[in-house]
Amino acid sequence: MSYNKTASITAETINPRVKTFNYEPRGEIATLAERLQEELKKNPGSRPFQEIIYCNLGNPQALGQRPITFFREVLSLCDNPTLLHRDEARMLFSPCAIKRARKIIEAMPGRDSGPYTPSQGIRSLRQSVADGISGRDGYPSTPEHIFLTDGASSAINLTMQMLIRSEEDGILCPLPEYPLYSASIILHGGTMVPYNLSEARDWGLEIFEVKRSLEEARISGLTVRAMVVINPGNPTGQVLSITNQEEIVEFCRKEGLVILADEVYQDNVYVEDKKFNSFKKVARSLGYSEDDISIVSYHSASMGYYGECGRRGGYMEICGFGEGVIGVIRKVASVTLCPNIGGQILTSLVMDTPKVGDDCFERFLAEKENIHSSLVKRAKTLEDAFCSLEGVTCNKIEGAIYLFPRIHLPAAAIKAAKIEGVSPDIFYACRLLDNAGIAVVPGSGFHQISGRNRASGTWHIRCTILPGEDKINEMIPRLKAFHEAFMNEFRDRN
Amino acid sequence: MSYNKTASITAETINPRVKTFNYEPRGEIATLAERLQEELKKNPGSRPFQEIIYCNLGNPQALGQRPITFFREVLSLCDNPTLLHRDEARMLFSPCAIKRARKIIEAMPGRDSGPYTPSQGIRSLRQSVADGISGRDGYPSTPEHIFLTDGASSAINLTMQMLIRSEEDGILCPLPEYPLYSASIILHGGTMVPYNLSEARDWGLEIFEVKRSLEEARISGLTVRAMVVINPGNPTGQVLSITNQEEIVEFCRKEGLVILADEVYQDNVYVEDKKFNSFKKVARSLGYSEDDISIVSYHSASMGYYGECGRRGGYMEICGFGEGVIGVIRKVASVTLCPNIGGQILTSLVMDTPKVGDDCFERFLAEKENIHSSLVKRAKTLEDAFCSLEGVTCNKIEGAIYLFPRIHLPAAAIKAAKIEGVSPDIFYACRLLDNAGIAVVPGSGFHQISGRNRASGTWHIRCTILPGEDKINEMIPRLKAFHEAFMNEFRDRN
C-alpha cells in the first residue's frame, strides 16, 4: 500500500508562511507563565510569591476590571429578547438598557439576535457607529463606509488581504510594532517595510525616517501600498501631536499611500496636554476629501474603559475608496458570512453610550470615570517605579495601556544571555517571571531590533498598566527587589 | 505634487485573488431580492405578491424559527453574570440554565465572560465539546484536538491557510460544491480540484470519479493535499452511506490525503434508513488510529435544530496531526486573538444539551423535536411540489436543509437567456424572483457546471426548506403558477 506521506500535513509540509511569523504576546512568556502557575498550584510554597502578576497581555477583565453594567445589560437582553416582554425584567435591568435593547432588536432581521446579518454588519448598528464617529470628529460619517468586524484584528487581516498581491507589495509599519501587523503581512504574502519610532523623542514619528524607509523599499523594487500608524501607540504609549498627524496625512497623500490608522486606544489618553484626533478628522480639517486620500480607521470594543476583549467586536471605517473596492470588501467579508452579533451590538454601544438625562447615565459615567482615573493613577505609579530603577529609562505614558521601559543591561547579563542562547531582553523577562512572578513581554517581540534599526542593541520590556491598584502596589516591591538583585549579580565592574 | 495614484487601492490594483472568486449565495439574487423588497415597501401593489419568500439563504431564524430557550437563557446569564447572584433571576431563568451558566462562568479566566480566552478556546468548553463527540461516536475525543472558532467558515479558512503553499497545491472538492470552499482556496492561492457527484445516483460520491480527478490533477503537476467531503450534502441534501464513507477513508489513507469533513448538518437527517456517521468514527471503526489518517471535522452552532447563525460559534476537531502542526495552528489562530465568547459558549451547549432529569429537559426536547419534525414535513412538501412540475426532477432530500431540483429548460428559454447574456439557471431564478417573489440560488453558484463535468449543460436551483409551514403553503401555488407560465412561454414545439 503506497501511503503517500509526503502529501499529508506535517510541520515540514505546512504552508511556510504560517511557520515564519512570531506573535510574541501569546508566545514563550505566556507559556512559561502558565507552567509556573501550575507549579504554584501544586506546590504553593515553592516560590517567594503566591501568584503571578500578569502585565504581559492587554486583557483588562482577566485582571479584575469590571465590565460597564449598561453594556452587559443590553447584551443580556438582546440574547434573550423574550425578557423584553416580561414585567419581572424591570427588577433586574435598567429602563435605559431595556429601551436600547428593544430598539436594537426591532431593527434586526427576524426581530431576533440569531440570524446571519449582512456581511458588513446590521445597518442600524452601523448607523450608530457612523453617528458616533460624526459626533467625535465633527465631520460626517456614513454607515456605507462602516464594516463591523470580529474585533480590529479581523479588520486588519481583511485589509491586508485586499492590499497585498505578492511579496513585491510593501506595507510601512512602525518599529517597535504591534506584531499582529508583521504576522498578517507575512500570512498574506507581502513585505513589511519598517520605519523606526524615535525613543529619544518620546517614541515620536519622524517623517524623514518614514521617507528614508519608503525610498529604500522603492529602490529595492517594492510597491509600497500603505502606511500603518498606531495612535495612541502600542507598545510605546505615545499620543501623536496634531502637527505630526498633519505631516503624515500630507506625506501619504503625496506618496499615494493608504493610511491604516490603528485607533483602538482612542479612549485611553492619560495626559492633559494631548487629545486623540482621528486621522480622518485631521485629513478633513486640512481640506482633503474622499477623493484626495484613502484612510482606514480601526477601532474595537476590546480596549478603552470597556475592555470587552473576548467579545470580538470592532469596526473599520473606510474613507476614500471607490464603490468597486467597497463591493469587493463586502464579498471577501461574506466568506466568513458575518461578524458575530454580540460583538456588533457591543461596538454600537461603545460608539453610542448613555446620554445626559438617561436614567442610567450617572451610573455609566461613574463606572467609566472610575476605570479611567484608576488607569491614570496606575500608569503614573508604574512609570515612577520603572524610572527609579538603576539603568532603566522610561518614557511618559501618554496613552494606550503599556509602558515600554528600556533596560540598560550590563555586559555580564548580555553575556549570560548569549550563553543561554536567548536575546538579552528575553533573558531579563524570563528571570523577572521566574524570580519575581511578574509577566511582561520582551521588547524583541515587537521587533524593535532590526538591522536597519538605529536602536539596535537596545533592550526593552512591555508592561501593561492593567493589574488592579492593589496588585500594582504588591508588584512594585517585587520588581524593585528583583531588579536590584539582578543588577548586583551582573553589574559592570570597571 | 506627484500624487502616485498607481500605488493607491482601486478596483484595478486590488489583490486579484479577492476579485476572481464568486460567492453566489450572497451574490446577485440576494441583491435583486433586496431591491425588490424596497420596491414592495414603497409601492405595495406593484406585484402580484406582498412579500418575498426567501429560500436562498440557510438562515432559519431570519425566517421565523424560534431559538432554543435553554441556549438563550444560558447566553443571557453569561453575558451578565451579576444576575447569577440575584434571587429575582429565578423568576426569569430556569434553574438548569442558572446552574449551567454558573458552571461556565466559574471556569472562565477572571470569572467573567469579557476577557480574551486562549486562542484555541476556553478549555472547559472544549472539554464539553470533546465529551459530546465521544458520546456521539463511541470513540474518545480530547480537548487538545478541539479548536473553537467563529463558525465553521473561520475553521475552513484556517485549514486552507495551513495546507496551501502555492497554486501547485490542490484541494479535492465536490461539484456541486458549497462555494465557500472554492472562495477560500482561491483566496489562499491554491487550486481547486473538482470531483463530480452523481446526480443519477442521488448525488452519491463515486470513488472512481474522485480517483480520475486526483490522477488528472497529479498529471498536471499538482500536489493534492486534502479532500473535502460535505456530509450531509450542501447543496445536494444526500447523506453518505457508511460503505461509501469507508471507501473514502480507505482512499484518502492510501493516497495520503487529509479528509476535510464538513459535518455541519449532522443534526439535519430526515430519513429513517440513513444516519449521520462522522468520518472519525468510520475511520476508528476500520481500526485506523491517529497515526494512520488525518481528519478535520467541522461543526457549527448555525445549522441543526439550533440555527444560531449570527452567533458565529463552531469548532474543528483535528485528528492525526502532530504536536508541531497543532502548535502552528494555535499560533495562526492567535492572529485573531480568540474566537468570540458567546459563540464558544453556544458551541459547548450544542454539544452538551440538557439530559433526562434536568428540569428543563422536557421543554428542550419539545422545542427540538418541534423544529425537527417541521423540517421533515417541509422537506417532503417541497420535494413533492418540485417533482410535480413539468420538466423538473428532484432527488429525495435525506439531510441538510436544501433541495437541488434540476430544471430541464426548453431550448427557447436557453436561447432567451443567451440573448440576455446570463446563464439559463440565473435566467430562471431571476424570473422566479421577479414574477413570483421566490428567492432561490441558481445552481451555477455551486459551480456544478464545469468543462470536465459530466453534468455540463444541466440546470438547477438550490431551494432551502426553511420558510415556515404557512409560508411554504403560500409559496407552492406561486411556484406552480410561475413554472407553468414559464413553460408555456418557452415550451419546445416540435
HADDOCK unambig.tbl for C-alpha pairs under 7 A between the chains (distance, minus, plus):
assign (segid A and resid 1 and name CA) (segid B and resid 254 and name CA) 6.54 0.50 0.50
assign (segid A and resid 2 and name CA) (segid B and resid 254 and name CA) 6.02 0.50 0.50
assign (segid A and resid 3 and name CA) (segid B and resid 253 and name CA) 6.76 0.50 0.50
assign (segid A and resid 3 and name CA) (segid B and resid 254 and name CA) 5.05 0.50 0.50
assign (segid A and resid 3 and name CA) (segid B and resid 255 and name CA) 6.01 0.50 0.50
assign (segid A and resid 3 and name CA) (segid B and resid 256 and name CA) 5.67 0.50 0.50
assign (segid A and resid 4 and name CA) (segid B and resid 254 and name CA) 6.92 0.50 0.50
assign (segid A and resid 4 and name CA) (segid B and resid 255 and name CA) 5.48 0.50 0.50
assign (segid A and resid 4 and name CA) (segid B and resid 256 and name CA) 4.61 0.50 0.50
assign (segid A and resid 5 and name CA) (segid B and resid 256 and name CA) 5.56 0.50 0.50
assign (segid A and resid 7 and name CA) (segid B and resid 223 and name CA) 6.77 0.50 0.50
assign (segid A and resid 7 and name CA) (segid B and resid 224 and name CA) 6.86 0.50 0.50
assign (segid A and resid 7 and name CA) (segid B and resid 225 and name CA) 5.42 0.50 0.50
assign (segid A and resid 7 and name CA) (segid B and resid 256 and name CA) 5.86 0.50 0.50
assign (segid A and resid 7 and name CA) (segid B and resid 257 and name CA) 6.70 0.50 0.50
assign (segid A and resid 8 and name CA) (segid B and resid 225 and name CA) 6.15 0.50 0.50
assign (segid A and resid 8 and name CA) (segid B and resid 256 and name CA) 5.30 0.50 0.50
assign (segid A and resid 8 and name CA) (segid B and resid 257 and name CA) 5.74 0.50 0.50
assign (segid A and resid 8 and name CA) (segid B and resid 258 and name CA) 6.26 0.50 0.50
assign (segid A and resid 10 and name CA) (segid B and resid 322 and name CA) 6.78 0.50 0.50
assign (segid A and resid 10 and name CA) (segid B and resid 325 and name CA) 6.10 0.50 0.50
assign (segid A and resid 11 and name CA) (segid B and resid 324 and name CA) 5.52 0.50 0.50
assign (segid A and resid 11 and name CA) (segid B and resid 325 and name CA) 5.22 0.50 0.50
assign (segid A and resid 14 and name CA) (segid B and resid 162 and name CA) 5.72 0.50 0.50
assign (segid A and resid 14 and name CA) (segid B and resid 163 and name CA) 5.82 0.50 0.50
assign (segid A and resid 15 and name CA) (segid B and resid 162 and name CA) 5.31 0.50 0.50
assign (segid A and resid 15 and name CA) (segid B and resid 163 and name CA) 5.78 0.50 0.50
assign (segid A and resid 15 and name CA) (segid B and resid 164 and name CA) 5.78 0.50 0.50
assign (segid A and resid 15 and name CA) (segid B and resid 165 and name CA) 4.57 0.50 0.50
assign (segid A and resid 16 and name CA) (segid B and resid 165 and name CA) 6.87 0.50 0.50
assign (segid A and resid 18 and name CA) (segid B and resid 162 and name CA) 6.72 0.50 0.50
assign (segid A and resid 18 and name CA) (segid B and resid 332 and name CA) 6.58 0.50 0.50
assign (segid A and resid 19 and name CA) (segid B and resid 328 and name CA) 6.60 0.50 0.50
assign (segid A and resid 59 and name CA) (segid B and resid 115 and name CA) 5.85 0.50 0.50
assign (segid A and resid 59 and name CA) (segid B and resid 116 and name CA) 6.20 0.50 0.50
assign (segid A and resid 60 and name CA) (segid B and resid 115 and name CA) 6.98 0.50 0.50
assign (segid A and resid 61 and name CA) (segid B and resid 110 and name CA) 6.37 0.50 0.50
assign (segid A and resid 61 and name CA) (segid B and resid 114 and name CA) 6.00 0.50 0.50
assign (segid A and resid 61 and name CA) (segid B and resid 115 and name CA) 5.12 0.50 0.50
assign (segid A and resid 62 and name CA) (segid B and resid 109 and name CA) 5.64 0.50 0.50
assign (segid A and resid 62 and name CA) (segid B and resid 110 and name CA) 4.30 0.50 0.50
assign (segid A and resid 62 and name CA) (segid B and resid 115 and name CA) 5.25 0.50 0.50
assign (segid A and resid 63 and name CA) (segid B and resid 110 and name CA) 6.34 0.50 0.50
assign (segid A and resid 64 and name CA) (segid B and resid 110 and name CA) 6.25 0.50 0.50
assign (segid A and resid 72 and name CA) (segid B and resid 79 and name CA) 5.94 0.50 0.50
assign (segid A and resid 72 and name CA) (segid B and resid 80 and name CA) 5.39 0.50 0.50
assign (segid A and resid 73 and name CA) (segid B and resid 80 and name CA) 6.38 0.50 0.50
assign (segid A and resid 75 and name CA) (segid B and resid 79 and name CA) 6.40 0.50 0.50
assign (segid A and resid 76 and name CA) (segid B and resid 76 and name CA) 4.28 0.50 0.50
assign (segid A and resid 76 and name CA) (segid B and resid 77 and name CA) 6.67 0.50 0.50
assign (segid A and resid 76 and name CA) (segid B and resid 79 and name CA) 5.26 0.50 0.50
assign (segid A and resid 76 and name CA) (segid B and resid 80 and name CA) 5.94 0.50 0.50
assign (segid A and resid 77 and name CA) (segid B and resid 76 and name CA) 6.68 0.50 0.50
assign (segid A and resid 79 and name CA) (segid B and resid 72 and name CA) 5.93 0.50 0.50
assign (segid A and resid 79 and name CA) (segid B and resid 75 and name CA) 6.40 0.50 0.50
assign (segid A and resid 79 and name CA) (segid B and resid 76 and name CA) 5.25 0.50 0.50
assign (segid A and resid 80 and name CA) (segid B and resid 72 and name CA) 5.40 0.50 0.50
assign (segid A and resid 80 and name CA) (segid B and resid 73 and name CA) 6.36 0.50 0.50
assign (segid A and resid 80 and name CA) (segid B and resid 76 and name CA) 5.94 0.50 0.50
assign (segid A and resid 109 and name CA) (segid B and resid 62 and name CA) 5.63 0.50 0.50
assign (segid A and resid 110 and name CA) (segid B and resid 61 and name CA) 6.36 0.50 0.50
assign (segid A and resid 110 and name CA) (segid B and resid 62 and name CA) 4.31 0.50 0.50
assign (segid A and resid 110 and name CA) (segid B and resid 63 and name CA) 6.31 0.50 0.50
assign (segid A and resid 110 and name CA) (segid B and resid 64 and name CA) 6.22 0.50 0.50
assign (segid A and resid 114 and name CA) (segid B and resid 61 and name CA) 5.99 0.50 0.50
assign (segid A and resid 114 and name CA) (segid B and resid 308 and name CA) 4.96 0.50 0.50
assign (segid A and resid 114 and name CA) (segid B and resid 309 and name CA) 6.05 0.50 0.50
assign (segid A and resid 114 and name CA) (segid B and resid 310 and name CA) 5.16 0.50 0.50
assign (segid A and resid 114 and name CA) (segid B and resid 311 and name CA) 6.38 0.50 0.50
assign (segid A and resid 115 and name CA) (segid B and resid 59 and name CA) 5.85 0.50 0.50
assign (segid A and resid 115 and name CA) (segid B and resid 60 and name CA) 6.98 0.50 0.50
assign (segid A and resid 115 and name CA) (segid B and resid 61 and name CA) 5.12 0.50 0.50
assign (segid A and resid 115 and name CA) (segid B and resid 62 and name CA) 5.23 0.50 0.50
assign (segid A and resid 115 and name CA) (segid B and resid 308 and name CA) 6.29 0.50 0.50
assign (segid A and resid 115 and name CA) (segid B and resid 309 and name CA) 5.14 0.50 0.50
assign (segid A and resid 115 and name CA) (segid B and resid 310 and name CA) 4.69 0.50 0.50
assign (segid A and resid 116 and name CA) (segid B and resid 59 and name CA) 6.19 0.50 0.50
assign (segid A and resid 116 and name CA) (segid B and resid 309 and name CA) 5.08 0.50 0.50
assign (segid A and resid 116 and name CA) (segid B and resid 310 and name CA) 4.11 0.50 0.50
assign (segid A and resid 117 and name CA) (segid B and resid 310 and name CA) 6.36 0.50 0.50
assign (segid A and resid 153 and name CA) (segid B and resid 336 and name CA) 5.33 0.50 0.50
assign (segid A and resid 154 and name CA) (segid B and resid 336 and name CA) 6.04 0.50 0.50
assign (segid A and resid 162 and name CA) (segid B and resid 14 and name CA) 5.73 0.50 0.50
assign (segid A and resid 162 and name CA) (segid B and resid 15 and name CA) 5.30 0.50 0.50
assign (segid A and resid 162 and name CA) (segid B and resid 18 and name CA) 6.72 0.50 0.50
assign (segid A and resid 163 and name CA) (segid B and resid 14 and name CA) 5.83 0.50 0.50
assign (segid A and resid 163 and name CA) (segid B and resid 15 and name CA) 5.77 0.50 0.50
assign (segid A and resid 164 and name CA) (segid B and resid 15 and name CA) 5.77 0.50 0.50
assign (segid A and resid 165 and name CA) (segid B and resid 15 and name CA) 4.57 0.50 0.50
assign (segid A and resid 165 and name CA) (segid B and resid 16 and name CA) 6.88 0.50 0.50
assign (segid A and resid 180 and name CA) (segid B and resid 335 and name CA) 6.20 0.50 0.50
assign (segid A and resid 223 and name CA) (segid B and resid 7 and name CA) 6.76 0.50 0.50
assign (segid A and resid 224 and name CA) (segid B and resid 7 and name CA) 6.84 0.50 0.50
assign (segid A and resid 225 and name CA) (segid B and resid 7 and name CA) 5.41 0.50 0.50
assign (segid A and resid 225 and name CA) (segid B and resid 8 and name CA) 6.16 0.50 0.50
assign (segid A and resid 253 and name CA) (segid B and resid 3 and name CA) 6.78 0.50 0.50
assign (segid A and resid 254 and name CA) (segid B and resid 1 and name CA) 6.56 0.50 0.50
assign (segid A and resid 254 and name CA) (segid B and resid 2 and name CA) 6.02 0.50 0.50
assign (segid A and resid 254 and name CA) (segid B and resid 3 and name CA) 5.02 0.50 0.50
assign (segid A and resid 254 and name CA) (segid B and resid 4 and name CA) 6.88 0.50 0.50
assign (segid A and resid 255 and name CA) (segid B and resid 3 and name CA) 5.99 0.50 0.50
assign (segid A and resid 255 and name CA) (segid B and resid 4 and name CA) 5.43 0.50 0.50
assign (segid A and resid 256 and name CA) (segid B and resid 3 and name CA) 5.70 0.50 0.50
assign (segid A and resid 256 and name CA) (segid B and resid 4 and name CA) 4.60 0.50 0.50
assign (segid A and resid 256 and name CA) (segid B and resid 5 and name CA) 5.54 0.50 0.50
assign (segid A and resid 256 and name CA) (segid B and resid 7 and name CA) 5.84 0.50 0.50
assign (segid A and resid 256 and name CA) (segid B and resid 8 and name CA) 5.29 0.50 0.50
assign (segid A and resid 257 and name CA) (segid B and resid 7 and name CA) 6.67 0.50 0.50
assign (segid A and resid 257 and name CA) (segid B and resid 8 and name CA) 5.71 0.50 0.50
assign (segid A and resid 258 and name CA) (segid B and resid 8 and name CA) 6.22 0.50 0.50
assign (segid A and resid 308 and name CA) (segid B and resid 114 and name CA) 4.96 0.50 0.50
assign (segid A and resid 308 and name CA) (segid B and resid 115 and name CA) 6.29 0.50 0.50
assign (segid A and resid 309 and name CA) (segid B and resid 114 and name CA) 6.05 0.50 0.50
assign (segid A and resid 309 and name CA) (segid B and resid 115 and name CA) 5.15 0.50 0.50
assign (segid A and resid 309 and name CA) (segid B and resid 116 and name CA) 5.08 0.50 0.50
assign (segid A and resid 310 and name CA) (segid B and resid 114 and name CA) 5.15 0.50 0.50
assign (segid A and resid 310 and name CA) (segid B and resid 115 and name CA) 4.70 0.50 0.50
assign (segid A and resid 310 and name CA) (segid B and resid 116 and name CA) 4.11 0.50 0.50
assign (segid A and resid 310 and name CA) (segid B and resid 117 and name CA) 6.35 0.50 0.50
assign (segid A and resid 310 and name CA) (segid B and resid 338 and name CA) 6.90 0.50 0.50
assign (segid A and resid 310 and name CA) (segid B and resid 340 and name CA) 5.67 0.50 0.50
assign (segid A and resid 310 and name CA) (segid B and resid 341 and name CA) 5.60 0.50 0.50
assign (segid A and resid 311 and name CA) (segid B and resid 114 and name CA) 6.38 0.50 0.50
assign (segid A and resid 311 and name CA) (segid B and resid 340 and name CA) 5.08 0.50 0.50
assign (segid A and resid 311 and name CA) (segid B and resid 341 and name CA) 5.71 0.50 0.50
assign (segid A and resid 312 and name CA) (segid B and resid 340 and name CA) 5.29 0.50 0.50
assign (segid A and resid 322 and name CA) (segid B and resid 10 and name CA) 6.78 0.50 0.50
assign (segid A and resid 324 and name CA) (segid B and resid 11 and name CA) 5.53 0.50 0.50
assign (segid A and resid 325 and name CA) (segid B and resid 10 and name CA) 6.13 0.50 0.50
assign (segid A and resid 325 and name CA) (segid B and resid 11 and name CA) 5.24 0.50 0.50
assign (segid A and resid 328 and name CA) (segid B and resid 19 and name CA) 6.60 0.50 0.50
assign (segid A and resid 332 and name CA) (segid B and resid 18 and name CA) 6.58 0.50 0.50
assign (segid A and resid 335 and name CA) (segid B and resid 180 and name CA) 6.18 0.50 0.50
assign (segid A and resid 336 and name CA) (segid B and resid 153 and name CA) 5.34 0.50 0.50
assign (segid A and resid 336 and name CA) (segid B and resid 154 and name CA) 6.03 0.50 0.50
assign (segid A and resid 338 and name CA) (segid B and resid 310 and name CA) 6.89 0.50 0.50
assign (segid A and resid 340 and name CA) (segid B and resid 310 and name CA) 5.66 0.50 0.50
assign (segid A and resid 340 and name CA) (segid B and resid 311 and name CA) 5.07 0.50 0.50
assign (segid A and resid 340 and name CA) (segid B and resid 312 and name CA) 5.30 0.50 0.50
assign (segid A and resid 341 and name CA) (segid B and resid 310 and name CA) 5.59 0.50 0.50
assign (segid A and resid 341 and name CA) (segid B and resid 311 and name CA) 5.71 0.50 0.50
